[in-house]
């Protein structure tokens, strides 16, 4: 997951959505949702002594990451692409259409 190439936005129910694409080792589109109920657990995790030790150990890498953060931007229309893929895979007809398209693409690329 490369969070530099993701899109962060507010969801319809007031939460926060993180949308993006994982490209290695396979290409996956993902959508992570955080709600108000998730905040206490995230705070508890952030102040765990082991997590604080990891942050201190890797702080030089974190500073380099933050310095180059502006070099990466999410793709245009990424959220629409992820939402359409999610809707397509959540119904059986959409899964079958995606399977047929993948098979047709494979047949077209093979000699």
RADA-V905985 format. One record per backbone hydrogen bond with DSSP energy under -1.0 kcal/mol. CO is the residue of the C=O (numbers start at 1). NH is the residue of the N-H. If there is no record, write none. Layout:
BEGIN
((CO/NH) (CO/NH))
END
This chain:
BEGIN
((2/5) (7/19) (9/17) (11/14) (15/11) (16/34) (17/9) (18/32) (19/7) (20/30) (22/28) (28/22) (30/20) (32/18) (34/16) (35/38) (38/42) (39/43) (40/44) (41/45) (42/46) (43/47) (45/48) (48/52) (49/53) (50/54) (51/55) (52/56) (53/57) (54/58) (58/62) (59/63) (60/64) (61/65) (62/66) (63/67) (64/68) (68/71) (69/72) (75/78) (77/81) (78/82) (79/83) (80/84) (81/85) (82/86) (83/87) (84/88) (85/89) (86/90) (91/95) (92/96) (93/97) (94/98) (95/99) (96/100) (97/101) (98/102) (99/103) (100/104) (101/105) (102/106) (103/107) (104/108) (105/109) (106/110))
END
